[in-house]
Amino acid sequence: MIIERLDGHDRSTFDCGVPELNDWLRTQAAQQQKRGNSATFVGADSEDGRVVGYYSSLAYRLDLDEVATAYGAGKRRYPMPAVLLARLAVCVSYRGKRAGEALLVHALSGAVDVADNVGVEVLVVHAIDKDAAAFYGRYGFTQFADHELHLFMPMKAIRSLVR
Ligand SMILES: CC(C)(COP(=O)(O)OP(=O)(O)OC[C@H]1O[C@@H](n2cnc3c(N)ncnc32)[C@H](O)[C@@H]1OP(=O)(O)O)[C@@H](O)C(=O)NCCC(=O)NCCS
């Protein structure tokens, strides 16, 4: 699998089993990327080039109340700059080949590159369901105290994971 920025890839047959995540890739991802609203990277099969996975991320921030619930209060006066990994999915036919892991590591490495140039303290993921949250949990993400499908990992921990 080759991971590259979405750019005219054929994604018409992409099926991860979650209609919302299929539709996003097929109809929204390119448009939103053009607008600068989110960036999408796809995993393309090395042999036939078909899209077998993708992730989309964007700049984000945690407001003070969210920081308090995620990190357990503190005396912060400013919101926390973040990267949001909003979507990540792998084709049903391609599951179990570590494509999900490769896409996640690529997303984390990209976030570290961003954080080298722009302040970012944390990466947040919005999981589509409990299964997805369990997938992120394997890599050390922590659930928000008030939202079991929202998880985070400090950039410090991500740096030591991917560098
Ligand atoms: C979650 C998903 C991305 C995993 O993709 P995948 O390519 O099959 O996963 P990988 O082969 O990279 O698995 C890596 C590890 O995670 C584990 N894993 C995979 N899916 C998991 C899940 N739902 N819960 C817990 N662990 C999971 C694998 O068993 C493997 O563990 P191992 O190191 O013990 O072998 C994929 O199942 C998917 O697209 N699901 C539907 C959409 C979704 O849930 N997206 C997530 C965020 S919105």
The ligand as an SDF file (V2000), in Angstrom:
LIG
                    3D

 48 50  0  0  0  0  0  0  0  0999 V2000
  -10.6880    0.2240   12.5870 C   0  0  0  0  0  0  0  0  0  0  0  0
  -10.0390   -0.0940   11.2140 C   0  0  0  0  0  0  0  0  0  0  0  0
   -9.5290    1.1980   10.6070 C   0  0  0  0  0  0  0  0  0  0  0  0
   -8.8910   -1.1050   11.4300 C   0  0  0  0  0  0  0  0  0  0  0  0
   -8.2590   -1.3390   10.1710 O   0  0  0  0  0  0  0  0  0  0  0  0
   -7.3900   -2.6550    9.8530 P   0  0  0  0  0  0  0  0  0  0  0  0
   -6.5440   -2.3390    8.6910 O   0  0  0  0  0  0  0  0  0  0  0  0
   -8.2700   -3.8440    9.7560 O   0  0  0  0  0  0  0  0  0  0  0  0
   -6.5250   -2.7770   11.1840 O   0  0  0  0  0  0  0  0  0  0  0  0
   -4.9970   -3.2880   11.2920 P   0  0  0  0  0  0  0  0  0  0  0  0
   -4.8430   -4.5400   10.4760 O   0  0  0  0  0  0  0  0  0  0  0  0
   -4.0720   -2.1800   11.0010 O   0  0  0  0  0  0  0  0  0  0  0  0
   -4.9500   -3.6540   12.8410 O   0  0  0  0  0  0  0  0  0  0  0  0
   -3.9220   -3.2300   13.7020 C   0  0  0  0  0  0  0  0  0  0  0  0
   -4.2130   -3.7720   15.1000 C   0  0  0  0  0  0  0  0  0  0  0  0
   -5.4620   -3.2230   15.5610 O   0  0  0  0  0  0  0  0  0  0  0  0
   -6.3680   -4.2800   15.9060 C   0  0  0  0  0  0  0  0  0  0  0  0
   -7.7190   -3.8570   15.5680 N   0  0  0  0  0  0  0  0  0  0  0  0
   -8.2530   -3.6990   14.3430 C   0  0  0  0  0  0  0  0  0  0  0  0
   -9.5260   -3.2560   14.4470 N   0  0  0  0  0  0  0  0  0  0  0  0
   -9.7960   -3.1550   15.7660 C   0  0  0  0  0  0  0  0  0  0  0  0
  -10.9390   -2.7640   16.5060 C   0  0  0  0  0  0  0  0  0  0  0  0
  -12.0640   -2.3920   15.9200 N   0  0  0  0  0  0  0  0  0  0  0  0
  -10.8530   -2.7790   17.8610 N   0  0  0  0  0  0  0  0  0  0  0  0
   -9.7090   -3.1510   18.4890 C   0  0  0  0  0  0  0  0  0  0  0  0
   -8.5870   -3.5290   17.8320 N   0  0  0  0  0  0  0  0  0  0  0  0
   -8.6450   -3.5290   16.4880 C   0  0  0  0  0  0  0  0  0  0  0  0
   -5.8900   -5.4770   15.0910 C   0  0  0  0  0  0  0  0  0  0  0  0
   -6.2990   -6.6920   15.6770 O   0  0  0  0  0  0  0  0  0  0  0  0
   -4.3940   -5.2810   15.1250 C   0  0  0  0  0  0  0  0  0  0  0  0
   -3.9160   -5.7170   16.3740 O   0  0  0  0  0  0  0  0  0  0  0  0
   -2.6330   -6.7080   16.5970 P   0  0  0  0  0  0  0  0  0  0  0  0
   -1.4720   -5.7480   16.6820 O   0  0  0  0  0  0  0  0  0  0  0  0
   -2.8930   -7.3950   17.8650 O   0  0  0  0  0  0  0  0  0  0  0  0
   -2.5760   -7.6090   15.4120 O   0  0  0  0  0  0  0  0  0  0  0  0
  -11.0780   -0.7710   10.2700 C   0  0  0  0  0  0  0  0  0  0  0  0
  -11.6520   -1.8820   10.9160 O   0  0  0  0  0  0  0  0  0  0  0  0
  -12.2190    0.1330    9.8110 C   0  0  0  0  0  0  0  0  0  0  0  0
  -12.0770    0.8440    8.8160 O   0  0  0  0  0  0  0  0  0  0  0  0
  -13.3790    0.1000   10.4890 N   0  0  0  0  0  0  0  0  0  0  0  0
  -14.5430    0.8470   10.0660 C   0  0  0  0  0  0  0  0  0  0  0  0
  -14.3650    2.3270   10.2390 C   0  0  0  0  0  0  0  0  0  0  0  0
  -13.7860    2.7330   11.5700 C   0  0  0  0  0  0  0  0  0  0  0  0
  -14.1280    2.1630   12.5920 O   0  0  0  0  0  0  0  0  0  0  0  0
  -12.8770    3.7390   11.5610 N   0  0  0  0  0  0  0  0  0  0  0  0
  -12.1680    4.1910   12.7410 C   0  0  0  0  0  0  0  0  0  0  0  0
  -12.2690    5.5890   13.1010 C   0  0  0  0  0  0  0  0  0  0  0  0
  -13.6080    6.6120   12.5480 S   0  0  0  0  0  0  0  0  0  0  0  0
  1  2  1  0
  2  3  1  0
  2  4  1  0
  2 36  1  0
  4  5  1  0
  5  6  1  0
  6  7  2  0
  6  8  1  0
  6  9  1  0
  9 10  1  0
 10 11  2  0
 10 12  1  0
 10 13  1  0
 13 14  1  0
 14 15  1  0
 15 16  1  0
 15 30  1  0
 16 17  1  0
 17 18  1  0
 17 28  1  0
 18 19  1  0
 18 27  1  0
 19 20  2  0
 20 21  1  0
 21 22  1  0
 21 27  2  0
 22 23  1  0
 22 24  2  0
 24 25  1  0
 25 26  2  0
 26 27  1  0
 28 29  1  0
 28 30  1  0
 30 31  1  0
 31 32  1  0
 32 33  2  0
 32 34  1  0
 32 35  1  0
 36 37  1  0
 36 38  1  0
 38 39  2  0
 38 40  1  0
 40 41  1  0
 41 42  1  0
 42 43  1  0
 43 44  2  0
 43 45  1  0
 45 46  1  0
 46 47  1  0
 47 48  1  0
M  END
$$$$
